[in-house]
Amino acid sequence: MNEFLTADGSVKPVYRNLMNTMEGLGVEELRRRWGVANSRAALDAFTFMLDPREFRTVPTDWVPRLIPEADWDVISRGVAQRLTAINGFLLDLYCGEQEVVPADVMYSCQHYNPELQDFRPAQDVFVHIYGIDLVHMGEGRYVILEDNLRIPSGITYQMKSMEIGMAALPEMTEGYDILPYDIRATYHEMFASLCDRPDPVCVLLTDSKFGSAFFEHRYLSELLGIPLVEGSDLYVGAEGRVWCRAMDGDFEVDLVYRRVEDLELFVPGLTEAYLNHKVVLVNAMGTGACDDKLVFLWVPEMIERYLGEKAILDQAKSYDLRDPANREYVLQNLDSLVLKTRQGYGGLGVFILPDLDKGYRGRLAQQLIEQPQVFIAQETLDFSRHLVFDELSGEFEERYVDLRVFAVQNGYGEVTVFPGGLTRVSEANSRVTNNSSGGSCKPSWVVR
């Protein structure tokens, strides 16, 4: 299914203005504008690190993806519902008696933190910033592939692709009323609600300029107007409070927006300070329990338990491979399924089996038999494709696209879902869209 074109190859109504604009510009002018946009991306250090030796400018197709407001209304309500339910589950997991996910699943989760038992985070909110991956199946139906809760990344890629695309190709906005959003105000309101003061002292903790998402850390620091710090900049001082070193005098920190996983590796004593309520962490410790791909299977039940509602958004049919019947089904249908490791992220540990050769599938089958608790399986979805412009040929190509949507939950339980999300684009002859796996991105507009 192509979001841009109908089955007979004609342009869908929502894209007619956009296609008319591109045809009016012509191939040579499109090539020139692509070059302008790509140069701007390079000058702005719009980068993602593939490995320790290579930062690359994020490859971007500047033809925007258009999401009708009616579709977006369903997506945003579904995302807010899911985030609220997951937070309720995490509060029960650590501070009550959760009865949704089997205990052996929960306790085998790599990112379950038993030391948090009976610990309540600020305002009882575990998940402040949330990312969710969806695919479009046609007719406005979006299906969830997975949740991202520990350190969800990509919000600035959403913003920057939109910013550069509009600057280089302002004509493309003609005829469209694009839904706006204000990330800065939303983040600041969330920070203040967690600290019970209007102007808390906040810092963004990065894993250094050599981290894969350093562009995002730098961009968010500048956008939010909060210091970007490394682990060596922070220390735990008098009365167990967290301080930041500065040239004009050290200052006390109320909230750490962390973009690192292992707190003690970066700031010794930070975990204890957090557990003693001397500092607020965004996201809170313990959220990773719901990053587990196996725990994902029970989120619809979380929604029913904590909200008394049916899930607004469907999620991909998944299989718990500890069950012998599921395991037998998956082994018999390996050529039509997706296999995922429970703790994988960023495209790592994702095996789209129809796209792999028989020998590789055989090796994965052996691992599945030996360690079924390490994997889940999902039905392979034939999700939507979009058009990308090939600068070399001057032609448009079809590529698979998914959508990572970002939401923020503040200390009052209010959820804001940012319109548009990050559209990620697969390479040719692939369905894997992650930047870390070689994919690209494109601007996403919600249009009224």
C-alpha positions as CSV (number, residue, x, y, z in Angstrom):
1,M,0.0,0.0,0.0
2,N,1.4,3.4,-1.1
3,E,0.4,6.4,1.0
4,F,1.1,8.8,-1.8
5,L,-0.5,6.9,-4.7
6,T,-3.7,4.9,-5.3
7,A,-3.7,1.4,-6.7
8,D,-4.0,2.7,-10.2
9,G,-1.0,5.0,-9.8
10,S,-2.9,8.3,-9.5
11,V,-2.0,10.8,-6.7
12,K,-4.2,10.6,-3.6
13,P,-6.2,13.8,-2.9
14,V,-4.2,14.9,0.2
15,Y,-1.0,14.8,-1.9
16,R,-2.2,16.6,-5.0
17,N,-1.0,20.1,-4.0
18,L,2.3,18.6,-3.1
19,M,2.7,16.8,-6.4
20,N,1.7,19.9,-8.3
21,T,4.3,21.9,-6.5
22,M,7.1,19.3,-7.3
23,E,6.0,19.0,-10.9
24,G,6.1,22.8,-11.2
25,L,9.6,23.0,-9.8
26,G,10.9,20.3,-12.2
27,V,13.6,17.7,-11.7
28,E,16.6,20.0,-12.0
29,E,15.2,22.5,-9.4
30,L,14.3,19.6,-7.1
31,R,17.9,18.3,-7.3
32,R,19.2,21.8,-6.5
33,R,16.8,22.2,-3.5
34,W,17.8,18.7,-2.3
35,G,21.4,19.9,-2.4
36,V,20.5,23.0,-0.4
37,A,18.7,21.0,2.2
38,N,21.5,18.4,2.5
39,S,24.1,21.1,2.9
40,R,22.0,22.7,5.6
41,A,21.7,19.4,7.4
42,A,25.5,18.9,7.3
43,L,26.2,22.5,8.5
44,D,23.8,22.0,11.4
45,A,25.6,18.7,12.3
46,F,22.3,16.9,11.9
47,T,24.1,13.6,12.5
48,F,23.8,10.1,13.9
49,M,26.8,7.9,14.7
50,L,26.8,4.5,13.1
51,D,29.9,3.2,14.8
52,P,32.8,4.8,16.8
53,R,34.5,5.8,13.6
54,E,31.7,7.3,11.6
55,F,29.2,10.1,12.2
56,R,27.0,10.6,9.2
57,T,24.6,13.3,8.3
58,V,21.1,11.8,8.8
59,P,20.0,10.8,5.2
60,T,16.7,12.5,4.7
61,D,14.1,12.5,1.9
62,W,12.5,16.0,1.9
63,V,9.2,15.0,0.4
64,P,6.9,15.2,3.5
65,R,4.6,12.5,4.7
66,L,1.1,13.9,5.2
67,I,-1.1,12.5,8.0
68,P,-4.8,13.7,7.9
69,E,-6.0,15.2,11.2
70,A,-8.7,12.6,11.6
71,D,-6.1,9.8,11.5
72,W,-3.9,11.8,13.9
73,D,-6.7,12.1,16.4
74,V,-7.0,8.3,16.7
75,I,-3.2,8.0,16.9
76,S,-2.8,10.6,19.6
77,R,-5.7,9.3,21.7
78,G,-4.3,5.7,21.4
79,V,-0.7,6.8,22.4
80,A,-2.0,8.8,25.4
81,Q,-4.1,5.9,26.5
82,R,-1.2,3.5,26.3
83,L,1.2,5.7,28.1
84,T,-1.2,6.3,31.0
85,A,-1.8,2.5,31.4
86,I,1.9,1.6,31.3
87,N,2.6,4.2,34.0
88,G,-0.2,2.7,36.1
89,F,1.3,-0.7,35.6
90,L,4.8,0.4,36.6
91,L,3.4,2.0,39.8
92,D,1.8,-1.2,40.7
93,L,4.9,-3.2,39.8
94,Y,7.1,-1.4,42.2
95,C,4.7,0.0,44.8
96,G,1.8,-2.4,44.8
97,E,0.8,-5.9,43.5
98,Q,0.7,-6.0,39.7
99,E,-1.4,-8.9,38.5
100,V,-1.3,-8.4,34.7
101,V,2.1,-9.9,33.6
102,P,3.2,-13.3,34.8
103,A,5.8,-13.1,37.5
104,D,8.3,-15.3,35.7
105,V,8.2,-12.9,32.7
106,M,8.6,-9.8,34.8
107,Y,11.4,-11.1,36.9
108,S,13.3,-12.4,33.9
109,C,13.2,-8.9,32.4
110,Q,16.7,-7.5,32.1
111,H,15.6,-3.9,33.0
112,Y,13.4,-4.8,35.9
113,N,14.9,-3.1,39.0
114,P,13.9,-5.0,42.2
115,E,15.8,-2.4,44.3
116,L,13.0,0.0,43.5
117,Q,10.5,-1.9,45.5
118,D,8.2,0.5,47.4
119,F,10.0,3.5,45.8
120,R,7.6,6.1,44.5
121,P,9.0,8.6,41.9
122,A,8.0,12.3,41.9
123,Q,4.3,12.6,41.5
124,D,4.1,8.9,41.0
125,V,5.2,9.2,37.3
126,F,7.7,6.8,35.9
127,V,7.4,7.5,32.2
128,H,7.8,11.2,31.3
129,I,9.0,10.9,27.7
130,Y,7.6,8.1,25.6
131,G,8.3,6.9,22.1
132,I,6.1,4.3,20.2
133,D,6.7,2.7,16.9
134,L,3.7,2.2,14.5
135,V,3.1,1.2,11.0
136,H,0.2,2.2,8.7
137,M,-1.8,-0.6,7.3
138,G,-4.1,1.5,5.2
139,E,-7.5,3.3,5.6
140,G,-6.1,5.2,8.7
141,R,-5.4,2.0,10.6
142,Y,-2.1,2.1,12.5
143,V,-0.6,-0.9,14.3
144,I,1.9,-0.7,17.2
145,L,5.2,-2.6,16.8
146,E,6.9,-1.7,20.1
147,D,7.3,0.7,23.0
148,N,10.4,2.8,23.9
149,L,10.5,3.9,27.5
150,R,14.1,4.0,28.9
151,I,15.7,6.7,26.7
152,P,13.5,7.2,23.7
153,S,15.4,9.1,21.0
154,G,14.4,10.9,17.8
155,I,12.2,13.9,18.8
156,T,14.8,16.3,17.4
157,Y,15.1,14.4,14.1
158,Q,11.3,14.9,13.8
159,M,11.8,18.6,14.4
160,K,14.9,19.2,12.3
161,S,13.7,17.3,9.2
162,M,10.6,19.5,9.3
163,E,12.5,22.7,9.8
164,I,15.1,22.1,7.1
165,G,12.5,20.8,4.6
166,M,10.3,23.8,5.0
167,A,13.2,26.2,4.7
168,A,14.6,24.6,1.5
169,L,11.2,23.9,-0.1
170,P,8.7,26.5,1.3
171,E,6.4,26.0,-1.7
172,M,5.5,22.6,-0.5
173,T,3.5,24.1,2.4
174,E,1.1,25.9,0.0
175,G,-2.5,24.6,0.4
176,Y,-1.8,22.9,3.7
177,D,-2.8,23.9,7.3
178,I,-0.1,22.1,9.3
179,L,-0.8,21.3,13.0
180,P,1.8,23.1,15.2
181,Y,3.3,22.0,18.5
182,D,5.6,23.5,21.2
183,I,8.1,21.1,22.6
184,R,9.9,23.7,24.7
185,A,6.9,24.7,26.6
186,T,5.7,21.1,27.1
187,Y,9.0,20.0,28.5
188,H,9.3,23.0,30.8
189,E,5.8,22.4,32.2
190,M,6.7,18.8,32.8
191,F,9.9,19.6,34.6
192,A,8.2,22.1,36.8
193,S,5.3,19.8,37.7
194,L,7.8,17.1,38.9
195,C,9.8,19.5,41.1
196,D,6.8,21.4,42.6
197,R,8.4,24.7,41.7
198,P,8.0,27.0,38.7
199,D,11.6,27.3,37.8
200,P,13.6,24.2,38.7
201,V,17.3,23.9,37.9
202,C,17.6,21.2,35.3
203,V,20.5,19.7,33.3
204,L,20.7,17.3,30.4
205,L,23.1,14.4,31.0
206,T,24.8,13.2,27.9
207,D,27.1,10.2,27.3
208,S,29.6,12.7,25.6
209,K,30.1,14.1,22.1
210,F,31.0,10.6,20.9
211,G,27.5,9.2,21.7
212,S,25.4,8.1,18.8
213,A,22.6,10.7,19.5
214,F,24.8,13.6,20.6
215,F,23.2,15.9,18.0
216,E,19.9,15.3,19.8
217,H,21.4,16.0,23.2
218,R,23.0,19.3,22.0
219,Y,19.9,20.4,20.2
220,L,17.6,19.7,23.1
221,S,20.0,21.5,25.5
222,E,19.9,24.6,23.3
223,L,16.1,24.4,22.7
224,L,15.2,24.0,26.4
225,G,17.9,26.4,27.6
226,I,19.4,23.9,30.1
227,P,23.0,23.0,30.5
228,L,24.4,20.0,28.6
229,V,26.6,18.1,31.1
230,E,28.7,15.0,31.1
231,G,29.1,12.6,34.1
232,S,32.3,14.4,35.3
233,D,30.3,17.7,35.6
234,L,28.0,16.3,38.3
235,Y,28.7,15.1,41.8
236,V,26.8,14.3,45.0
237,G,27.6,16.9,47.7
238,A,26.3,18.0,51.1
239,E,23.1,16.3,52.4
240,G,23.2,13.9,49.4
241,R,22.2,16.5,46.9
242,V,23.4,16.7,43.3
243,W,25.6,19.5,42.2
244,C,27.0,20.7,38.9
245,R,30.5,22.1,38.4
246,A,30.6,25.5,36.7
247,M,33.2,28.1,35.9
248,D,31.3,30.8,37.9
249,G,30.5,28.6,40.8
250,D,28.9,25.2,41.4
251,F,25.1,25.0,41.5
252,E,22.6,22.6,42.9
253,V,20.5,20.5,40.5
254,D,16.8,19.7,41.0
255,L,16.3,17.5,37.9
256,V,18.5,15.5,35.6
257,Y,17.1,14.7,32.1
258,R,19.2,11.7,31.6
259,R,20.3,10.4,28.2
260,V,22.5,7.6,29.6
261,E,21.6,4.1,30.9
262,D,24.1,3.3,33.6
263,L,23.9,6.1,36.1
264,E,26.6,4.9,38.5
265,L,29.1,4.6,35.6
266,F,28.6,8.3,34.8
267,V,27.8,9.8,38.2
268,P,28.7,7.8,41.3
269,G,26.1,8.3,44.0
270,L,23.4,9.6,41.6
271,T,21.2,6.5,42.1
272,E,21.3,6.9,45.9
273,A,20.5,10.6,45.6
274,Y,17.5,9.7,43.4
275,L,16.2,7.0,45.7
276,N,16.5,9.5,48.6
277,H,14.4,12.0,46.7
278,K,17.2,14.5,46.5
279,V,16.9,14.8,42.7
280,V,14.3,14.0,40.0
281,L,15.2,11.8,37.0
282,V,13.6,11.9,33.6
283,N,12.8,9.2,32.7
284,A,12.5,7.6,36.1
285,M,14.5,4.4,37.0
286,G,12.5,1.3,36.4
287,T,10.8,2.2,33.2
288,G,12.8,-0.3,31.2
289,A,10.7,-3.1,32.6
290,C,8.1,-2.2,29.9
291,D,10.7,-1.9,27.2
292,D,10.9,-5.7,27.2
293,K,9.5,-7.1,24.0
294,L,7.7,-9.9,25.9
295,V,6.0,-7.6,28.4
296,F,4.7,-5.8,25.3
297,L,2.2,-8.7,24.8
298,W,0.3,-7.7,27.9
299,V,-0.2,-3.9,27.3
300,P,-3.8,-4.3,26.1
301,E,-4.5,-6.0,29.4
302,M,-2.9,-3.1,31.2
303,I,-5.2,-0.7,29.4
304,E,-8.3,-2.7,30.5
305,R,-7.0,-3.1,34.1
306,Y,-5.9,0.5,34.8
307,L,-8.3,2.4,32.6
308,G,-11.3,0.1,32.1
309,E,-11.1,0.7,28.3
310,K,-10.4,-1.3,25.2
311,A,-7.1,-0.4,23.4
312,I,-7.7,2.3,20.8
313,L,-4.7,1.1,18.7
314,D,-4.1,-2.5,17.7
315,Q,-0.6,-4.0,18.2
316,A,1.1,-6.5,16.1
317,K,0.2,-10.1,16.9
318,S,3.1,-11.6,18.9
319,Y,4.0,-15.0,20.3
320,D,5.4,-15.9,23.6
321,L,7.9,-18.6,22.6
322,R,8.1,-20.1,26.1
323,D,4.8,-21.8,25.2
324,P,5.4,-25.1,23.3
325,A,2.4,-24.6,21.0
326,N,3.6,-21.1,20.0
327,R,7.1,-22.4,19.6
328,E,5.9,-25.1,17.3
329,Y,3.8,-22.7,15.2
330,V,6.7,-20.3,14.8
331,L,9.2,-23.0,13.9
332,Q,6.8,-24.2,11.2
333,N,6.3,-20.6,9.8
334,L,9.7,-19.1,10.1
335,D,9.6,-17.9,6.5
336,S,6.7,-15.5,7.3
337,L,7.5,-14.1,10.7
338,V,9.6,-11.5,12.5
339,L,11.9,-12.6,15.3
340,K,13.0,-10.1,18.0
341,T,15.3,-10.4,21.0
342,R,13.5,-9.3,24.2
343,Q,16.1,-6.6,25.0
344,G,16.9,-5.4,21.5
345,Y,16.7,-1.8,20.5
346,G,17.4,0.5,17.5
347,G,16.9,-2.3,15.0
348,L,19.3,-4.6,16.7
349,G,18.0,-8.1,17.4
350,V,15.2,-7.7,14.8
351,F,15.1,-10.5,12.1
352,I,12.6,-10.1,9.4
353,L,12.7,-13.8,8.4
354,P,11.1,-13.5,4.9
355,D,14.0,-11.3,3.9
356,L,16.7,-13.7,5.1
357,D,18.1,-16.7,3.3
358,K,17.2,-20.3,4.4
359,G,20.6,-20.9,6.1
360,Y,20.3,-17.9,8.3
361,R,16.7,-18.8,9.2
362,G,18.0,-22.3,10.2
363,R,20.6,-20.8,12.6
364,L,17.9,-18.6,14.2
365,A,15.6,-21.6,14.6
366,Q,18.4,-23.5,16.5
367,Q,18.8,-20.5,18.8
368,L,15.0,-20.3,19.3
369,I,14.9,-24.0,20.3
370,E,17.8,-23.6,22.7
371,Q,16.8,-20.3,24.3
372,P,13.1,-19.6,23.6
373,Q,12.9,-17.2,26.6
374,V,15.3,-14.8,24.8
375,F,12.9,-14.1,21.8
376,I,9.4,-13.2,20.8
377,A,7.9,-13.6,17.3
378,Q,5.6,-11.2,15.5
379,E,3.5,-11.6,12.4
380,T,5.2,-9.9,9.4
381,L,3.1,-6.9,8.4
382,D,2.9,-5.6,4.9
383,F,2.8,-2.0,6.0
384,S,2.7,1.2,4.0
385,R,5.2,2.6,1.6
386,H,6.0,6.2,0.5
387,L,7.7,7.9,-2.3
388,V,11.3,9.1,-2.0
389,F,13.1,11.3,-4.5
390,D,16.3,9.8,-6.0
391,E,18.6,12.7,-6.8
392,L,20.8,10.7,-9.2
393,S,18.0,9.3,-11.4
394,G,15.6,12.2,-10.9
395,E,12.8,9.7,-10.3
396,F,10.7,8.7,-7.3
397,E,11.0,5.3,-5.6
398,E,8.8,3.4,-3.2
399,R,10.2,2.6,0.3
400,Y,8.7,1.2,3.4
401,V,8.0,3.8,6.2
402,D,7.1,3.5,9.9
403,L,6.3,6.2,12.4
404,R,7.8,6.9,15.8
405,V,5.5,9.1,17.8
406,F,6.6,11.0,20.9
407,A,4.6,11.9,24.0
408,V,5.3,13.7,27.3
409,Q,3.5,13.0,30.6
410,N,3.7,15.6,33.3
411,G,3.3,15.3,37.1
412,Y,-0.4,15.9,36.9
413,G,-1.0,12.9,34.7
414,E,-1.6,15.1,31.6
415,V,-0.2,13.6,28.3
416,T,0.8,15.7,25.3
417,V,1.4,13.8,22.0
418,F,3.5,15.8,19.5
419,P,1.9,15.9,16.1
420,G,3.6,14.2,13.1
421,G,6.2,12.0,14.7
422,L,9.4,10.8,13.0
423,T,8.8,9.0,9.8
424,R,11.6,6.5,9.2
425,V,12.4,5.2,5.8
426,S,13.8,1.8,4.9
427,E,16.7,1.2,2.5
428,A,15.8,-0.3,-0.9
429,N,14.7,-4.0,-0.7
430,S,14.4,-3.9,3.1
431,R,11.7,-3.3,5.7
432,V,14.1,-2.2,8.5
433,T,13.8,1.5,9.0
434,N,16.1,2.4,12.0
435,N,18.8,4.9,11.5
436,S,21.2,2.6,13.3
437,S,20.5,0.0,10.7
438,G,21.0,2.3,7.7
439,G,17.6,3.8,7.3
440,S,16.7,7.4,6.6
441,C,13.9,9.8,7.6
442,K,11.4,12.3,6.2
443,P,9.4,15.2,7.5
444,S,5.9,14.4,8.8
445,W,3.0,16.9,8.8
446,V,-0.4,16.5,10.4
447,V,-2.7,18.5,8.0
448,R,-6.1,19.8,8.7
